[in-house]
Amino acid sequence: MERVSLRTAFHGEPDSEQEGAKVADQGPDEVTLGIKNGTIKLRVPNTTPDDQVISKKFMDQFLQIVLELEDGSELNVTIDSSSDMVDTQLIPASERGRASEG
């Protein structure tokens, strides 16, 4: 995992030395998580050639992304534009191990 303070990353933001320590820890951070493995599921018409599957047209309809994160947990994101639903589920690494045993 990599974390960067957006407050200090962009030029033009007030300098914490100029404004004092009280503002140094305020503001959002950008967090980058490493991906170990993953899959993407799309719904496409059965006449769609393989070389045309990965396109904006199909990614805008239904999309499920399953990612294994660097800590062994699994992040599932399902987007269904026909119902404007987005569902996310995080399965901790400890629970993923138990699920595979059963």
C-alpha positions as CSV (number, residue, x, y, z in Angstrom):
1,M,0.0,0.0,0.0
2,E,1.2,3.5,-0.9
3,R,-0.2,6.6,0.7
4,V,0.4,10.2,-0.4
5,S,-0.9,13.3,1.2
6,L,-2.7,15.2,-1.5
7,R,-2.4,18.4,0.6
8,T,1.4,18.3,0.1
9,A,1.5,16.7,-3.3
10,F,0.0,19.6,-5.2
11,H,1.7,23.0,-5.8
12,G,-0.3,26.0,-4.9
13,E,-1.6,24.5,-1.7
14,P,-0.6,26.5,1.4
15,D,2.6,25.3,3.0
16,S,2.2,23.8,6.4
17,E,5.3,25.7,7.6
18,Q,3.6,28.9,6.5
19,E,0.2,28.1,8.2
20,G,1.5,26.2,11.2
21,A,1.3,22.6,12.3
22,K,-2.4,22.7,12.9
23,V,-3.2,22.3,9.2
24,A,-0.4,19.9,8.3
25,D,-2.5,16.8,8.9
26,Q,-5.7,18.1,7.3
27,G,-6.9,17.1,3.9
28,P,-7.3,13.8,1.9
29,D,-4.7,11.2,1.1
30,E,-4.5,9.2,-2.1
31,V,-4.1,5.5,-1.3
32,T,-2.8,3.1,-3.9
33,L,-3.5,-0.6,-3.2
34,G,-1.4,-3.3,-4.9
35,I,-3.4,-5.9,-6.9
36,K,-2.1,-9.5,-6.8
37,N,-4.7,-11.1,-9.1
38,G,-8.1,-10.4,-10.5
39,T,-10.9,-10.9,-13.0
40,I,-13.3,-8.7,-14.9
41,K,-16.7,-10.0,-16.1
42,L,-18.7,-8.3,-18.8
43,R,-22.0,-9.1,-20.4
44,V,-21.9,-9.0,-24.2
45,P,-24.1,-10.4,-27.0
46,N,-23.1,-13.9,-28.0
47,T,-22.2,-12.6,-31.5
48,T,-19.5,-10.3,-30.2
49,P,-16.0,-11.3,-31.4
50,D,-13.4,-11.7,-28.7
51,D,-11.3,-8.8,-29.9
52,Q,-14.3,-6.4,-29.4
53,V,-15.3,-7.5,-25.8
54,I,-13.2,-5.0,-24.0
55,S,-14.9,-1.8,-25.1
56,K,-16.6,1.1,-23.5
57,K,-19.9,-0.1,-25.0
58,F,-19.8,-3.2,-22.9
59,M,-18.1,-1.8,-19.8
60,D,-20.9,0.8,-19.5
61,Q,-23.6,-2.0,-19.3
62,F,-22.6,-4.6,-16.7
63,L,-19.3,-5.0,-15.1
64,Q,-18.0,-7.1,-12.3
65,I,-14.5,-6.7,-11.1
66,V,-13.0,-9.2,-8.6
67,L,-9.6,-8.2,-7.3
68,E,-7.2,-9.9,-4.8
69,L,-5.5,-7.2,-2.9
70,E,-2.0,-7.2,-1.6
71,D,-3.1,-8.2,1.9
72,G,-4.9,-11.3,0.6
73,S,-8.4,-9.8,0.9
74,E,-10.8,-9.8,-2.1
75,L,-12.7,-6.7,-3.4
76,N,-15.8,-7.4,-5.5
77,V,-17.3,-4.5,-7.4
78,T,-20.5,-5.0,-9.5
79,I,-21.9,-2.3,-11.7
80,D,-25.3,-2.7,-13.4
81,S,-26.2,0.4,-15.4
82,S,-29.6,-0.9,-16.3
83,S,-30.6,-0.4,-12.6
84,D,-28.0,2.2,-11.7
85,M,-26.7,-0.1,-9.0
86,V,-23.2,-0.4,-7.7
87,D,-22.4,-3.1,-5.2
88,T,-19.1,-3.4,-3.4
89,Q,-18.1,-6.2,-1.1
90,L,-14.8,-6.6,0.7
91,I,-13.9,-10.1,1.9
92,P,-11.0,-10.1,4.4
93,A,-8.2,-12.5,3.8
94,S,-9.1,-14.5,6.9
95,E,-12.6,-15.1,5.6
96,R,-11.4,-16.0,2.2
97,G,-9.3,-18.8,3.7
98,R,-12.3,-20.2,5.6
99,A,-14.5,-20.1,2.5
100,S,-12.1,-22.2,0.5
101,E,-11.8,-24.8,3.2
102,G,-15.6,-25.4,3.3
